[in-house]
Amino acid sequence: MKTVVISDIHGNREALNTVWGYIDKLEGEKRIVCLGDIVGYGPDPVECLEMVGSRTDKICLGNHDYAMLSSDLDYQINHYALDAIKWTRDVLDDESKDFIKEFCCQLDVGSVLYVHASPENPMEWKYIANKRDAFLSMRAMEHSLCFVGHSHIPGVYADYDLYREGRGVILSEEGKTIVNAGSVGQPRDGSPLLSFAVFDDADWSVEIVRLAYDYEKTMAKIEKAGLPLLLAQRLMIGR
């Protein structure tokens, strides 16, 4: 089965629609797992919650999702993100917030773990953005493979030599691997292309998929909503 792993949508409906189009054309048996942060930053949080809820098998809780239910993290958040969080809290109705309460902290599927931030104490929201971050987190891993998001920077990190085949990477069940799926709604690796992962458990391969989408439409909606302009501008530069 192929598992499409999406993360950090952040209210970006245009990006999510593009991912749905890709999935609809993906052959074979498939399922979708979301690693969280469906809301925050972007202009369409309600719509994105509805879209993800209608198609995903499981959803992990992200820090921005958590921030819709509690102000505990407000002091840690920069003012641009906090402005967006406060705006999103006002936009979400009780039904949307009740839906977020159902998100799980982590999802275990055999030797594969799905979390928003890190396998090491998932709700401490540690970032995995490079090899060092990944190797430090691997020390606490009990699973062979862990999928994360949170940093918005895609990557495949392993404690063994990776073998690339075509556009994918062949993983080993004997070693430890962390795959950062990147961000659907707000990439931060210097590219405006959205990012997600496709894992095939038949041969233990994973591919990081990058797609273009109409970010200018999302930018216009952010500006119209009165959200910080920086949140629109960063979609264009991927930072």
Order of alpha helices (4+ residues) and beta strands (2+ residues): beta-alpha-beta-alpha-beta-alpha-alpha-alpha-beta-beta-alpha-beta-beta-beta-beta-beta-beta-beta-alpha-alpha
